Amino acid sequence: MIQAITDRRSIRKYKPVKVPRECTEEILEAGMLAPSSKNRQPWKFVVAEGSAREEALAAMERGLAREKLCPLLPESAIFLSDAWHTLSVMKQAPVIIFIANTLGVCLNRPQTVDERVAEICNAQSIGAAVENMTLAATELGLGSLWICNTFFAQRELCEWLDTDGELYGALALGYADEQPAARPRKSRSDAVEWRSK
Ligand SMILES: Cc1cc2nc3c(=O)[nH]c(=O)nc-3n(C[C@H](O)[C@H](O)[C@H](O)COP(=O)(O)O)c2cc1C
């Protein structure tokens, strides 16, 4: 097994230590080396550091506050407190990389079946990129957290991003200040079905 795959954890406590620029560059490179459907490479990475990071966090906070009064995701209200927790983690992480799907369409716009298939393929491509990035971070001795709770602040964060497409999530990066145990996984018999004839 590749060591980084077994060692990687979602990290929710970070040390207040700067991440060297070369490390962030290498992690971005790992993302860009991911496979993608039709080689469309539907990703755009926006690295938020310093005051840009503060602005992004403020946009997310506005979104979460708005979500309670005027929800974009009314059926997901039970997860809103989890999103506030994610925001508190993001506030500790020295680097946050926002990941947009440049070919994504507005969340509440109806899609044709073809568009939906393209969206699923693009989502998988972005997932491959983010996974590469988490593994590269692990290899470099950095902790990371893959974040989709940004969707609760989709409107505010997309305004802040001001880029084509839709925000798909974020990756928090920094030096871990915790060593979580491996989280449980489905058993092999639940997750895998062998069919051999
Ligand atoms: C697509 C995706 C979105 C996620 N979003 C969040 C999030 O918004 N906040 C959070 O704390 N964790 C988030 N996680 C982390 C998961 O909770 C975590 O991967 C899972 O519990 C397994 O733990 P592990 O990563 O340590 O193995 C996300 C993970 C993935 C793959």
The ligand as a Tripos MOL2 file, in Angstrom:
@<TRIPOS>MOLECULE
LIG
   31    33     1     0     0
SMALL
NO_CHARGES

@<TRIPOS>ATOM
      1 C1        -15.9820   15.4040   -0.5040 C.3       1 LIG1
      2 C2        -15.6270   15.5540    0.9630 C.ar      1 LIG1
      3 C3        -16.1320   16.6240    1.6750 C.ar      1 LIG1
      4 C4        -15.7910   16.7980    3.0210 C.ar      1 LIG1
      5 N1        -16.2310   17.9110    3.6820 N.ar      1 LIG1
      6 C5        -15.8670   18.1160    4.9630 C.ar      1 LIG1
      7 C6        -16.2300   19.3190    5.6250 C.ar      1 LIG1
      8 O1        -16.8440   20.2180    5.0430 O.2       1 LIG1
      9 N2        -15.8690   19.4630    6.9150 N.ar      1 LIG1
     10 C7        -15.1450   18.5050    7.5920 C.ar      1 LIG1
     11 O2        -14.8290   18.6910    8.7780 O.2       1 LIG1
     12 N3        -14.7580   17.3580    6.9640 N.ar      1 LIG1
     13 C8        -15.0850   17.1560    5.6770 C.ar      1 LIG1
     14 N4        -14.6580   16.0190    5.0200 N.ar      1 LIG1
     15 C9        -13.8150   15.0540    5.7240 C.3       1 LIG1
     16 C10       -14.5780   13.7600    6.0910 C.3       1 LIG1
     17 O3        -15.3990   13.9830    7.1930 O.3       1 LIG1
     18 C11       -13.5360   12.6640    6.3590 C.3       1 LIG1
     19 O4        -12.8180   12.3920    5.1670 O.3       1 LIG1
     20 C12       -14.1520   11.3390    6.8340 C.3       1 LIG1
     21 O5        -14.8090   11.5130    8.0690 O.3       1 LIG1
     22 C13       -13.0940   10.2310    7.0030 C.3       1 LIG1
     23 O6        -12.0350   10.6580    7.8420 O.3       1 LIG1
     24 P1        -10.5090   10.6770    7.3290 P.3       1 LIG1
     25 O7        -10.4360   11.6800    6.1990 O.co2     1 LIG1
     26 O8         -9.6700   11.1280    8.5120 O.co2     1 LIG1
     27 O9        -10.1630    9.3000    6.8710 O.co2     1 LIG1
     28 C14       -14.9680   15.8460    3.6840 C.ar      1 LIG1
     29 C15       -14.4480   14.7640    2.9340 C.ar      1 LIG1
     30 C16       -14.7610   14.6410    1.5960 C.ar      1 LIG1
     31 C17       -14.1450   13.5150    0.8030 C.3       1 LIG1
@<TRIPOS>BOND
     1     1     2 1
     2     2     3 ar
     3     2    30 ar
     4     3     4 ar
     5     4     5 ar
     6     4    28 ar
     7     5     6 ar
     8     6     7 ar
     9     6    13 1
    10     7     8 2
    11     7     9 ar
    12     9    10 ar
    13    10    11 2
    14    10    12 ar
    15    12    13 ar
    16    13    14 ar
    17    14    15 1
    18    14    28 ar
    19    15    16 1
    20    16    17 1
    21    16    18 1
    22    18    19 1
    23    18    20 1
    24    20    21 1
    25    20    22 1
    26    22    23 1
    27    23    24 1
    28    24    25 2
    29    24    26 1
    30    24    27 1
    31    28    29 ar
    32    29    30 ar
    33    30    31 1
@<TRIPOS>SUBSTRUCTURE
     1 LIG1         1 GROUP 0 **** ****
